[in-house]
Amino acid sequence: MKALVFDDALRFDPRRPEPAAADGDTLIRVHQAGVCSTDLEITRGYMSYRGILGHEFVGTVVDSPDAALVGQRVCGEINCPCGRCDLCRSGLSNHCRERTVLGILNHDGAFADHVRLPATNLHVLPAGVDDDRAVFVEPLAAAFQITRQLRLDSKTWVTVLGDGRLGLLVAQVLRNAGCPVRMIGKHAEKMALCEKWQIRSRGLNDIAPRHDQDVVVDCTGSAAGFELAMRLVRPRGTIVLKSTVAQGIPLNLAPLVIDEVTVLGSRCGPFGEAIRALADDAVDVLSLVHKRMKLEQGVEAMELAGRPGVMKVILTM
Ligand SMILES: [Zn+2]
């Protein structure tokens, strides 16, 4: 099959072996898949991953131990837990000690003609969530995770740092949660999108951090984002970290102690809520599609997705 592989270098492989069958898993023919900043970070060394990239996908089930799934259009959760360890048994299977993660940790990803996942990871998509919307289910679920971790209401002043792919989803989800949301970004066209969505936005160079935000969500994908977040958050406020950055920089963490700031890591979230929001058109994702490219152009597509200001690049199989 065709696949986009990272093994020290990124390359398109026209004759990659089909993924090997494992007990109880389901074979999916991938229709299309979205390029995520995590994919780009992996090519810079994040997670030391080697294999087929890609974890935001939509496809059709070809073969499954769950006969009802065959022929269904699905997207899939990316964590594959062992089901036996202490974390799995305590209900934290997304944090399973033995987990594999689609396209990120010991599990070939979805930038390929076919992908395998346990049937329990799959979500059947309603007709209203077409393939272009469906590739956003995984990152949108990650945005919804914040609403599970924090109590948010109309009095919670939120700043979203970073007007990239994930930041623009987070801002919409938190607006829908009723919070006064402000986006801080760098790109005029993203600011125009925020205006269309009735989300206030400011240019990075136009702000004066005043330690007055209840919640600051760092979606910058850069190590510098956290430093700015520390200057924006109020004492006893919360910084939510959404970026996975391979690069490490020295940081003075004393402000977190002095201001008694809570730092909250936030990763994968509820697919059901994301699918419902897309079916209800509560979140605009189609405005985030930058370009569709064939899997054969995967190397070029990744390079494009890494350019400043470029939104979602979709690979079609
Ligand atoms: Zn486990």
py3Dmol code that shows the C-alpha trace and the ligand (Angstrom):
import py3Dmol

protein = """\
ATOM      1  CA  MET A   1       0.000   0.000   0.000  1.00  0.00           C
ATOM      2  CA  LYS A   2       0.973   3.672  -0.233  1.00  0.00           C
ATOM      3  CA  ALA A   3       2.161   5.327   2.977  1.00  0.00           C
ATOM      4  CA  LEU A   4       3.955   8.395   4.309  1.00  0.00           C
ATOM      5  CA  VAL A   5       6.710   7.129   6.568  1.00  0.00           C
ATOM      6  CA  PHE A   6       9.102   8.806   8.988  1.00  0.00           C
ATOM      7  CA  ASP A   7      12.263   6.813   9.712  1.00  0.00           C
ATOM      8  CA  ASP A   8      14.952   9.449  10.329  1.00  0.00           C
ATOM      9  CA  ALA A   9      13.743  11.087   7.144  1.00  0.00           C
ATOM     10  CA  LEU A  10      10.250  11.702   5.839  1.00  0.00           C
ATOM     11  CA  ARG A  11       9.481   9.745   2.674  1.00  0.00           C
ATOM     12  CA  PHE A  12       6.619   8.470   0.567  1.00  0.00           C
ATOM     13  CA  ASP A  13       6.656   4.666   0.315  1.00  0.00           C
ATOM     14  CA  PRO A  14       4.608   3.320  -2.636  1.00  0.00           C
ATOM     15  CA  ARG A  15       4.980  -0.316  -1.523  1.00  0.00           C
ATOM     16  CA  ARG A  16       4.662  -0.405   2.257  1.00  0.00           C
ATOM     17  CA  PRO A  17       3.341  -3.783   3.530  1.00  0.00           C
ATOM     18  CA  GLU A  18      -0.293  -3.726   4.687  1.00  0.00           C
ATOM     19  CA  PRO A  19      -0.584  -3.366   8.488  1.00  0.00           C
ATOM     20  CA  ALA A  20      -0.372  -6.786  10.156  1.00  0.00           C
ATOM     21  CA  ALA A  21      -3.546  -8.087  11.762  1.00  0.00           C
ATOM     22  CA  ALA A  22      -3.649  -8.193  15.548  1.00  0.00           C
ATOM     23  CA  ASP A  23      -6.260  -9.851  17.750  1.00  0.00           C
ATOM     24  CA  GLY A  24      -9.581  -8.032  17.705  1.00  0.00           C
ATOM     25  CA  ASP A  25      -8.567  -5.097  15.573  1.00  0.00           C
ATOM     26  CA  THR A  26     -10.377  -3.552  12.660  1.00  0.00           C
ATOM     27  CA  LEU A  27      -9.046  -2.763   9.206  1.00  0.00           C
ATOM     28  CA  ILE A  28     -10.023   0.635   7.819  1.00  0.00           C
ATOM     29  CA  ARG A  29      -9.585   1.998   4.299  1.00  0.00           C
ATOM     30  CA  VAL A  30      -8.526   5.601   4.839  1.00  0.00           C
ATOM     31  CA  HIS A  31     -10.337   8.262   2.773  1.00  0.00           C
ATOM     32  CA  GLN A  32      -8.363  11.251   3.988  1.00  0.00           C
ATOM     33  CA  ALA A  33      -6.289  12.434   6.913  1.00  0.00           C
ATOM     34  CA  GLY A  34      -5.291  15.801   8.381  1.00  0.00           C
ATOM     35  CA  VAL A  35      -1.727  16.967   9.008  1.00  0.00           C
ATOM     36  CA  CYS A  36      -1.287  18.026  12.645  1.00  0.00           C
ATOM     37  CA  SER A  37       1.470  19.983  14.362  1.00  0.00           C
ATOM     38  CA  THR A  38       2.277  16.783  16.275  1.00  0.00           C
ATOM     39  CA  ASP A  39       3.198  15.138  12.945  1.00  0.00           C
ATOM     40  CA  LEU A  40       5.569  18.009  12.259  1.00  0.00           C
ATOM     41  CA  GLU A  41       7.054  17.760  15.767  1.00  0.00           C
ATOM     42  CA  ILE A  42       7.667  14.034  15.265  1.00  0.00           C
ATOM     43  CA  THR A  43       9.831  14.830  12.246  1.00  0.00           C
ATOM     44  CA  ARG A  44      11.808  17.125  14.590  1.00  0.00           C
ATOM     45  CA  GLY A  45      12.358  14.331  17.099  1.00  0.00           C
ATOM     46  CA  TYR A  46       9.232  14.387  19.295  1.00  0.00           C
ATOM     47  CA  MET A  47       8.476  10.951  20.837  1.00  0.00           C
ATOM     48  CA  SER A  48      11.373   9.383  18.837  1.00  0.00           C
ATOM     49  CA  TYR A  49       8.639   7.794  16.697  1.00  0.00           C
ATOM     50  CA  ARG A  50       9.456   5.734  13.611  1.00  0.00           C
ATOM     51  CA  GLY A  51       6.738   4.468  11.273  1.00  0.00           C
ATOM     52  CA  ILE A  52       3.725   5.665   9.313  1.00  0.00           C
ATOM     53  CA  LEU A  53       2.603   9.114  10.479  1.00  0.00           C
ATOM     54  CA  GLY A  54      -0.941  10.441  10.826  1.00  0.00           C
ATOM     55  CA  HIS A  55      -3.677  10.239  13.461  1.00  0.00           C
ATOM     56  CA  GLU A  56      -6.511  12.497  12.227  1.00  0.00           C
ATOM     57  CA  PHE A  57      -8.432  10.405   9.722  1.00  0.00           C
ATOM     58  CA  VAL A  58     -11.739   9.301   8.287  1.00  0.00           C
ATOM     59  CA  GLY A  59     -12.265   6.007   6.494  1.00  0.00           C
ATOM     60  CA  THR A  60     -14.487   3.021   5.823  1.00  0.00           C
ATOM     61  CA  VAL A  61     -14.298  -0.226   7.789  1.00  0.00           C
ATOM     62  CA  VAL A  62     -13.188  -3.100   5.549  1.00  0.00           C
ATOM     63  CA  ASP A  63     -12.922  -5.906   8.093  1.00  0.00           C
ATOM     64  CA  SER A  64     -13.780  -6.140  11.788  1.00  0.00           C
ATOM     65  CA  PRO A  65     -14.656  -8.660  14.496  1.00  0.00           C
ATOM     66  CA  ASP A  66     -17.632  -6.337  15.071  1.00  0.00           C
ATOM     67  CA  ALA A  67     -19.708  -7.198  11.970  1.00  0.00           C
ATOM     68  CA  ALA A  68     -21.929  -4.135  12.461  1.00  0.00           C
ATOM     69  CA  LEU A  69     -18.934  -1.894  11.741  1.00  0.00           C
ATOM     70  CA  VAL A  70     -18.123  -3.315   8.309  1.00  0.00           C
ATOM     71  CA  GLY A  71     -18.937  -0.763   5.605  1.00  0.00           C
ATOM     72  CA  GLN A  72     -19.406   2.069   8.121  1.00  0.00           C
ATOM     73  CA  ARG A  73     -17.709   5.442   7.794  1.00  0.00           C
ATOM     74  CA  VAL A  74     -15.649   6.013  10.934  1.00  0.00           C
ATOM     75  CA  CYS A  75     -13.044   8.069  12.689  1.00  0.00           C
ATOM     76  CA  GLY A  76     -10.951   6.631  15.499  1.00  0.00           C
ATOM     77  CA  GLU A  77      -9.547   7.438  18.921  1.00  0.00           C
ATOM     78  CA  ILE A  78      -5.782   7.290  18.844  1.00  0.00           C
ATOM     79  CA  ASN A  79      -4.863   5.683  22.197  1.00  0.00           C
ATOM     80  CA  CYS A  80      -4.786   1.888  22.216  1.00  0.00           C
ATOM     81  CA  PRO A  81      -4.720   0.788  25.871  1.00  0.00           C
ATOM     82  CA  CYS A  82      -3.719  -2.612  27.283  1.00  0.00           C
ATOM     83  CA  GLY A  83      -6.827  -2.866  29.454  1.00  0.00           C
ATOM     84  CA  ARG A  84      -4.877  -4.588  32.240  1.00  0.00           C
ATOM     85  CA  CYS A  85      -2.519  -2.108  33.908  1.00  0.00           C
ATOM     86  CA  ASP A  86      -3.298  -0.094  37.061  1.00  0.00           C
ATOM     87  CA  LEU A  87      -4.170   3.023  35.040  1.00  0.00           C
ATOM     88  CA  CYS A  88      -6.497   1.137  32.682  1.00  0.00           C
ATOM     89  CA  ARG A  89      -8.223  -0.493  35.668  1.00  0.00           C
ATOM     90  CA  SER A  90      -8.691   2.874  37.365  1.00  0.00           C
ATOM     91  CA  GLY A  91     -10.447   4.345  34.310  1.00  0.00           C
ATOM     92  CA  LEU A  92      -7.437   6.245  32.928  1.00  0.00           C
ATOM     93  CA  SER A  93      -6.971   4.125  29.819  1.00  0.00           C
ATOM     94  CA  ASN A  94      -5.836   7.166  27.768  1.00  0.00           C
ATOM     95  CA  HIS A  95      -2.823   7.133  30.095  1.00  0.00           C
ATOM     96  CA  CYS A  96      -2.251   3.354  29.918  1.00  0.00           C
ATOM     97  CA  ARG A  97       1.355   2.512  30.739  1.00  0.00           C
ATOM     98  CA  GLU A  98       1.532   0.010  27.867  1.00  0.00           C
ATOM     99  CA  ARG A  99      -0.455   1.998  25.312  1.00  0.00           C
ATOM    100  CA  THR A 100       0.352   2.486  21.697  1.00  0.00           C
ATOM    101  CA  VAL A 101      -0.793   5.689  20.008  1.00  0.00           C
ATOM    102  CA  LEU A 102      -1.803   5.906  16.364  1.00  0.00           C
ATOM    103  CA  GLY A 103       0.993   7.452  14.331  1.00  0.00           C
ATOM    104  CA  ILE A 104       2.760   8.670  17.496  1.00  0.00           C
ATOM    105  CA  LEU A 105       3.877   5.699  19.620  1.00  0.00           C
ATOM    106  CA  ASN A 106       4.558   2.152  18.349  1.00  0.00           C
ATOM    107  CA  HIS A 107       1.479   2.078  16.109  1.00  0.00           C
ATOM    108  CA  ASP A 108       1.478   2.729  12.362  1.00  0.00           C
ATOM    109  CA  GLY A 109      -0.637   5.777  11.535  1.00  0.00           C
ATOM    110  CA  ALA A 110      -3.238   6.842   9.010  1.00  0.00           C
ATOM    111  CA  PHE A 111      -1.175   8.504   6.261  1.00  0.00           C
ATOM    112  CA  ALA A 112      -1.661   5.272   4.309  1.00  0.00           C
ATOM    113  CA  ASP A 113      -4.227   3.380   2.266  1.00  0.00           C
ATOM    114  CA  HIS A 114      -5.130   1.228   5.276  1.00  0.00           C
ATOM    115  CA  VAL A 115      -4.888   1.527   9.046  1.00  0.00           C
ATOM    116  CA  ARG A 116      -5.699  -0.837  11.926  1.00  0.00           C
ATOM    117  CA  LEU A 117      -7.315   0.062  15.268  1.00  0.00           C
ATOM    118  CA  PRO A 118      -9.279  -1.818  17.933  1.00  0.00           C
ATOM    119  CA  ALA A 119     -13.009  -1.760  17.136  1.00  0.00           C
ATOM    120  CA  THR A 120     -13.614  -0.058  20.498  1.00  0.00           C
ATOM    121  CA  ASN A 121     -11.629   2.978  19.293  1.00  0.00           C
ATOM    122  CA  LEU A 122     -13.974   3.647  16.392  1.00  0.00           C
ATOM    123  CA  HIS A 123     -16.858   6.100  16.146  1.00  0.00           C
ATOM    124  CA  VAL A 124     -19.408   5.776  13.353  1.00  0.00           C
ATOM    125  CA  LEU A 125     -19.970   9.162  11.715  1.00  0.00           C
ATOM    126  CA  PRO A 126     -23.428  10.582  11.030  1.00  0.00           C
ATOM    127  CA  ALA A 127     -24.155  11.633   7.425  1.00  0.00           C
ATOM    128  CA  GLY A 128     -24.056  15.310   8.481  1.00  0.00           C
ATOM    129  CA  VAL A 129     -20.364  15.027   9.312  1.00  0.00           C
ATOM    130  CA  ASP A 130     -18.793  14.747   5.863  1.00  0.00           C
ATOM    131  CA  ASP A 131     -15.195  13.634   5.264  1.00  0.00           C
ATOM    132  CA  ASP A 132     -13.776  17.163   5.376  1.00  0.00           C
ATOM    133  CA  ARG A 133     -15.391  17.801   8.774  1.00  0.00           C
ATOM    134  CA  ALA A 134     -14.546  14.316  10.034  1.00  0.00           C
ATOM    135  CA  VAL A 135     -10.768  14.794   9.868  1.00  0.00           C
ATOM    136  CA  PHE A 136     -11.254  17.494  12.530  1.00  0.00           C
ATOM    137  CA  VAL A 137     -12.947  15.189  15.070  1.00  0.00           C
ATOM    138  CA  GLU A 138      -9.684  14.224  16.785  1.00  0.00           C
ATOM    139  CA  PRO A 139      -8.270  17.752  17.243  1.00  0.00           C
ATOM    140  CA  LEU A 140     -11.742  19.100  18.117  1.00  0.00           C
ATOM    141  CA  ALA A 141     -12.093  16.402  20.789  1.00  0.00           C
ATOM    142  CA  ALA A 142      -8.747  17.590  22.173  1.00  0.00           C
ATOM    143  CA  ALA A 143     -10.221  21.108  22.380  1.00  0.00           C
ATOM    144  CA  PHE A 144     -13.281  19.758  24.242  1.00  0.00           C
ATOM    145  CA  GLN A 145     -10.991  18.115  26.788  1.00  0.00           C
ATOM    146  CA  ILE A 146     -10.455  21.555  28.376  1.00  0.00           C
ATOM    147  CA  THR A 147     -14.189  21.789  29.157  1.00  0.00           C
ATOM    148  CA  ARG A 148     -13.893  18.448  30.995  1.00  0.00           C
ATOM    149  CA  GLN A 149     -10.879  19.537  33.025  1.00  0.00           C
ATOM    150  CA  LEU A 150     -11.971  23.029  34.093  1.00  0.00           C
ATOM    151  CA  ARG A 151     -15.134  24.565  35.442  1.00  0.00           C
ATOM    152  CA  LEU A 152     -15.906  27.318  32.931  1.00  0.00           C
ATOM    153  CA  ASP A 153     -18.739  29.814  32.793  1.00  0.00           C
ATOM    154  CA  SER A 154     -19.695  33.288  31.612  1.00  0.00           C
ATOM    155  CA  LYS A 155     -17.425  34.826  34.270  1.00  0.00           C
ATOM    156  CA  THR A 156     -14.291  32.921  33.224  1.00  0.00           C
ATOM    157  CA  TRP A 157     -12.042  35.251  31.234  1.00  0.00           C
ATOM    158  CA  VAL A 158     -10.084  33.135  28.809  1.00  0.00           C
ATOM    159  CA  THR A 159      -7.190  33.999  26.525  1.00  0.00           C
ATOM    160  CA  VAL A 160      -6.235  31.543  23.802  1.00  0.00           C
ATOM    161  CA  LEU A 161      -2.612  32.006  22.776  1.00  0.00           C
ATOM    162  CA  GLY A 162      -1.810  31.010  19.212  1.00  0.00           C
ATOM    163  CA  ASP A 163      -4.068  31.303  16.165  1.00  0.00           C
ATOM    164  CA  GLY A 164      -2.985  28.003  14.625  1.00  0.00           C
ATOM    165  CA  ARG A 165      -5.134  25.003  13.774  1.00  0.00           C
ATOM    166  CA  LEU A 166      -5.741  23.903  17.359  1.00  0.00           C
ATOM    167  CA  GLY A 167      -6.072  27.402  18.837  1.00  0.00           C
ATOM    168  CA  LEU A 168      -8.892  28.268  16.445  1.00  0.00           C
ATOM    169  CA  LEU A 169     -10.793  25.122  17.496  1.00  0.00           C
ATOM    170  CA  VAL A 170     -10.177  25.774  21.201  1.00  0.00           C
ATOM    171  CA  ALA A 171     -11.423  29.365  20.893  1.00  0.00           C
ATOM    172  CA  GLN A 172     -14.700  28.221  19.304  1.00  0.00           C
ATOM    173  CA  VAL A 173     -15.283  25.473  21.869  1.00  0.00           C
ATOM    174  CA  LEU A 174     -14.692  27.847  24.802  1.00  0.00           C
ATOM    175  CA  ARG A 175     -16.915  30.503  23.209  1.00  0.00           C
ATOM    176  CA  ASN A 176     -19.650  27.848  22.960  1.00  0.00           C
ATOM    177  CA  ALA A 177     -19.042  27.022  26.635  1.00  0.00           C
ATOM    178  CA  GLY A 178     -20.123  30.612  27.366  1.00  0.00           C
ATOM    179  CA  CYS A 179     -16.738  32.075  28.290  1.00  0.00           C
ATOM    180  CA  PRO A 180     -15.622  35.554  27.267  1.00  0.00           C
ATOM    181  CA  VAL A 181     -12.798  34.447  24.951  1.00  0.00           C
ATOM    182  CA  ARG A 182      -9.976  36.477  23.476  1.00  0.00           C
ATOM    183  CA  MET A 183      -7.616  35.094  20.840  1.00  0.00           C
ATOM    184  CA  ILE A 184      -4.052  36.348  20.612  1.00  0.00           C
ATOM    185  CA  GLY A 185      -2.383  35.574  17.315  1.00  0.00           C
ATOM    186  CA  LYS A 186      -0.127  36.753  14.560  1.00  0.00           C
ATOM    187  CA  HIS A 187      -2.076  36.454  11.323  1.00  0.00           C
ATOM    188  CA  ALA A 188      -4.604  38.950   9.950  1.00  0.00           C
ATOM    189  CA  GLU A 189      -6.602  36.286   8.116  1.00  0.00           C
ATOM    190  CA  LYS A 190      -7.039  34.269  11.331  1.00  0.00           C
ATOM    191  CA  MET A 191      -8.150  37.422  13.139  1.00  0.00           C
ATOM    192  CA  ALA A 192     -10.739  37.909  10.390  1.00  0.00           C
ATOM    193  CA  LEU A 193     -12.005  34.376  11.048  1.00  0.00           C
ATOM    194  CA  CYS A 194     -12.325  35.166  14.747  1.00  0.00           C
ATOM    195  CA  GLU A 195     -14.340  38.250  13.887  1.00  0.00           C
ATOM    196  CA  LYS A 196     -16.651  36.132  11.742  1.00  0.00           C
ATOM    197  CA  TRP A 197     -17.074  33.770  14.712  1.00  0.00           C
ATOM    198  CA  GLN A 198     -17.664  36.692  17.107  1.00  0.00           C
ATOM    199  CA  ILE A 199     -14.512  35.943  19.048  1.00  0.00           C
ATOM    200  CA  ARG A 200     -12.431  38.941  20.116  1.00  0.00           C
ATOM    201  CA  SER A 201      -8.857  38.856  18.861  1.00  0.00           C
ATOM    202  CA  ARG A 202      -5.681  40.874  19.271  1.00  0.00           C
ATOM    203  CA  GLY A 203      -2.351  40.858  17.518  1.00  0.00           C
ATOM    204  CA  LEU A 204       0.545  39.493  19.547  1.00  0.00           C
ATOM    205  CA  ASN A 205       2.325  42.859  19.260  1.00  0.00           C
ATOM    206  CA  ASP A 206      -0.700  44.841  20.465  1.00  0.00           C
ATOM    207  CA  ILE A 207      -1.103  43.332  23.908  1.00  0.00           C
ATOM    208  CA  ALA A 208       0.115  44.481  27.306  1.00  0.00           C
ATOM    209  CA  PRO A 209       0.109  41.433  29.630  1.00  0.00           C
ATOM    210  CA  ARG A 210      -1.520  42.436  32.939  1.00  0.00           C
ATOM    211  CA  HIS A 211      -1.774  39.217  34.956  1.00  0.00           C
ATOM    212  CA  ASP A 212      -5.558  39.389  34.714  1.00  0.00           C
ATOM    213  CA  GLN A 213      -6.765  36.306  32.817  1.00  0.00           C
ATOM    214  CA  ASP A 214      -8.537  33.502  34.700  1.00  0.00           C
ATOM    215  CA  VAL A 215      -7.429  30.923  32.136  1.00  0.00           C
ATOM    216  CA  VAL A 216      -4.740  31.095  29.464  1.00  0.00           C
ATOM    217  CA  VAL A 217      -4.669  28.261  26.929  1.00  0.00           C
ATOM    218  CA  ASP A 218      -1.278  27.906  25.239  1.00  0.00           C
ATOM    219  CA  CYS A 219      -1.757  26.613  21.694  1.00  0.00           C
ATOM    220  CA  THR A 220       1.293  28.376  20.266  1.00  0.00           C
ATOM    221  CA  GLY A 221       3.292  25.231  19.620  1.00  0.00           C
ATOM    222  CA  SER A 222       6.337  27.220  20.697  1.00  0.00           C
ATOM    223  CA  ALA A 223       8.322  27.155  23.902  1.00  0.00           C
ATOM    224  CA  ALA A 224       7.953  30.963  24.149  1.00  0.00           C
ATOM    225  CA  GLY A 225       4.178  30.635  24.484  1.00  0.00           C
ATOM    226  CA  PHE A 226       4.426  29.429  28.063  1.00  0.00           C
ATOM    227  CA  GLU A 227       6.439  32.472  29.115  1.00  0.00           C
ATOM    228  CA  LEU A 228       3.805  34.800  27.709  1.00  0.00           C
ATOM    229  CA  ALA A 229       1.078  32.722  29.377  1.00  0.00           C
ATOM    230  CA  MET A 230       2.797  33.306  32.741  1.00  0.00           C
ATOM    231  CA  ARG A 231       2.561  37.074  32.172  1.00  0.00           C
ATOM    232  CA  LEU A 232      -1.105  36.938  31.157  1.00  0.00           C
ATOM    233  CA  VAL A 233      -2.566  34.687  33.841  1.00  0.00           C
ATOM    234  CA  ARG A 234      -3.916  36.177  37.078  1.00  0.00           C
ATOM    235  CA  PRO A 235      -2.726  35.037  40.508  1.00  0.00           C
ATOM    236  CA  ARG A 236      -4.389  31.660  41.300  1.00  0.00           C
ATOM    237  CA  GLY A 237      -5.339  31.398  37.623  1.00  0.00           C
ATOM    238  CA  THR A 238      -4.770  28.435  35.311  1.00  0.00           C
ATOM    239  CA  ILE A 239      -2.477  27.899  32.343  1.00  0.00           C
ATOM    240  CA  VAL A 240      -3.651  25.090  30.056  1.00  0.00           C
ATOM    241  CA  LEU A 241      -0.909  23.546  27.925  1.00  0.00           C
ATOM    242  CA  LYS A 242      -2.090  22.218  24.592  1.00  0.00           C
ATOM    243  CA  SER A 243       1.171  22.360  22.636  1.00  0.00           C
ATOM    244  CA  THR A 244       3.462  19.408  22.165  1.00  0.00           C
ATOM    245  CA  VAL A 245       6.857  20.953  21.542  1.00  0.00           C
ATOM    246  CA  ALA A 246       9.968  18.871  20.995  1.00  0.00           C
ATOM    247  CA  GLN A 247      12.305  21.774  21.729  1.00  0.00           C
ATOM    248  CA  GLY A 248      13.140  22.492  25.368  1.00  0.00           C
ATOM    249  CA  ILE A 249      14.214  25.941  26.627  1.00  0.00           C
ATOM    250  CA  PRO A 250      15.362  27.097  30.080  1.00  0.00           C
ATOM    251  CA  LEU A 251      12.455  28.653  31.980  1.00  0.00           C
ATOM    252  CA  ASN A 252      12.193  30.596  35.224  1.00  0.00           C
ATOM    253  CA  LEU A 253       9.245  28.934  36.962  1.00  0.00           C
ATOM    254  CA  ALA A 254       9.297  31.216  40.023  1.00  0.00           C
ATOM    255  CA  PRO A 255       6.296  33.281  38.752  1.00  0.00           C
ATOM    256  CA  LEU A 256       4.163  30.142  39.024  1.00  0.00           C
ATOM    257  CA  VAL A 257       5.037  29.840  42.702  1.00  0.00           C
ATOM    258  CA  ILE A 258       4.684  33.522  43.511  1.00  0.00           C
ATOM    259  CA  ASP A 259       1.288  33.774  41.786  1.00  0.00           C
ATOM    260  CA  GLU A 260       0.158  30.267  42.840  1.00  0.00           C
ATOM    261  CA  VAL A 261      -0.695  29.419  39.244  1.00  0.00           C
ATOM    262  CA  THR A 262      -2.135  26.040  38.275  1.00  0.00           C
ATOM    263  CA  VAL A 263      -0.551  24.456  35.196  1.00  0.00           C
ATOM    264  CA  LEU A 264      -2.797  21.953  33.466  1.00  0.00           C
ATOM    265  CA  GLY A 265      -1.626  19.626  30.728  1.00  0.00           C
ATOM    266  CA  SER A 266      -4.404  18.709  28.317  1.00  0.00           C
ATOM    267  CA  ARG A 267      -4.290  16.090  25.578  1.00  0.00           C
ATOM    268  CA  CYS A 268      -6.962  13.831  24.050  1.00  0.00           C
ATOM    269  CA  GLY A 269     -10.655  14.445  24.542  1.00  0.00           C
ATOM    270  CA  PRO A 270     -14.206  13.161  24.034  1.00  0.00           C
ATOM    271  CA  PHE A 271     -14.927  12.151  20.415  1.00  0.00           C
ATOM    272  CA  GLY A 272     -18.688  11.985  21.006  1.00  0.00           C
ATOM    273  CA  GLU A 273     -18.905  15.661  21.906  1.00  0.00           C
ATOM    274  CA  ALA A 274     -16.741  16.654  18.948  1.00  0.00           C
ATOM    275  CA  ILE A 275     -18.873  14.653  16.497  1.00  0.00           C
ATOM    276  CA  ARG A 276     -22.050  16.177  17.931  1.00  0.00           C
ATOM    277  CA  ALA A 277     -20.649  19.722  17.633  1.00  0.00           C
ATOM    278  CA  LEU A 278     -19.746  19.090  13.980  1.00  0.00           C
ATOM    279  CA  ALA A 279     -23.151  17.544  13.227  1.00  0.00           C
ATOM    280  CA  ASP A 280     -24.831  20.596  14.810  1.00  0.00           C
ATOM    281  CA  ASP A 281     -22.534  23.003  12.908  1.00  0.00           C
ATOM    282  CA  ALA A 282     -21.619  24.520  16.293  1.00  0.00           C
ATOM    283  CA  VAL A 283     -17.965  24.751  15.259  1.00  0.00           C
ATOM    284  CA  ASP A 284     -16.705  25.977  11.889  1.00  0.00           C
ATOM    285  CA  VAL A 285     -13.910  23.733  10.658  1.00  0.00           C
ATOM    286  CA  LEU A 286     -14.277  24.042   6.905  1.00  0.00           C
ATOM    287  CA  SER A 287     -12.808  27.571   7.043  1.00  0.00           C
ATOM    288  CA  LEU A 288      -9.642  25.947   8.403  1.00  0.00           C
ATOM    289  CA  VAL A 289      -8.999  23.756   5.354  1.00  0.00           C
ATOM    290  CA  HIS A 290      -5.974  25.200   3.589  1.00  0.00           C
ATOM    291  CA  LYS A 291      -5.344  22.655   0.846  1.00  0.00           C
ATOM    292  CA  ARG A 292      -6.050  19.065  -0.184  1.00  0.00           C
ATOM    293  CA  MET A 293      -3.117  17.049  -1.554  1.00  0.00           C
ATOM    294  CA  LYS A 294      -2.618  13.458  -2.649  1.00  0.00           C
ATOM    295  CA  LEU A 295      -0.805  11.084  -0.310  1.00  0.00           C
ATOM    296  CA  GLU A 296       1.909  10.821  -2.975  1.00  0.00           C
ATOM    297  CA  GLN A 297       2.609  14.529  -2.306  1.00  0.00           C
ATOM    298  CA  GLY A 298       2.880  13.859   1.421  1.00  0.00           C
ATOM    299  CA  VAL A 299       6.432  15.158   1.869  1.00  0.00           C
ATOM    300  CA  GLU A 300       5.469  18.403   0.145  1.00  0.00           C
ATOM    301  CA  ALA A 301       2.211  18.550   2.160  1.00  0.00           C
ATOM    302  CA  MET A 302       4.101  18.287   5.455  1.00  0.00           C
ATOM    303  CA  GLU A 303       6.474  21.011   4.350  1.00  0.00           C
ATOM    304  CA  LEU A 304       3.490  23.225   3.466  1.00  0.00           C
ATOM    305  CA  ALA A 305       1.739  22.519   6.802  1.00  0.00           C
ATOM    306  CA  GLY A 306       4.881  23.660   8.610  1.00  0.00           C
ATOM    307  CA  ARG A 307       4.897  27.111   7.031  1.00  0.00           C
ATOM    308  CA  PRO A 308       3.731  29.995   9.238  1.00  0.00           C
ATOM    309  CA  GLY A 309       0.043  30.789   8.898  1.00  0.00           C
ATOM    310  CA  VAL A 310      -0.880  27.641   6.956  1.00  0.00           C
ATOM    311  CA  MET A 311      -3.985  25.950   8.338  1.00  0.00           C
ATOM    312  CA  LYS A 312      -5.195  22.376   7.851  1.00  0.00           C
ATOM    313  CA  VAL A 313      -3.579  20.432   5.023  1.00  0.00           C
ATOM    314  CA  ILE A 314      -5.580  17.329   4.147  1.00  0.00           C
ATOM    315  CA  LEU A 315      -4.046  14.239   2.537  1.00  0.00           C
ATOM    316  CA  THR A 316      -6.367  12.251   0.267  1.00  0.00           C
ATOM    317  CA  MET A 317      -5.652   8.559  -0.367  1.00  0.00           C
TER     318      MET A 317
END
"""
ligand_1 = """\
1
ZN
Zn -3.096 -0.198 30.410
"""
view = py3Dmol.view(width=600, height=400)
view.addModel(protein, "pdb")
view.setStyle({"model": 0}, {"cartoon": {"style": "trace"}})
view.addModel(ligand_1, "xyz")
view.setStyle({"model": 1}, {"stick": {}})
view.zoomTo()
view.show()
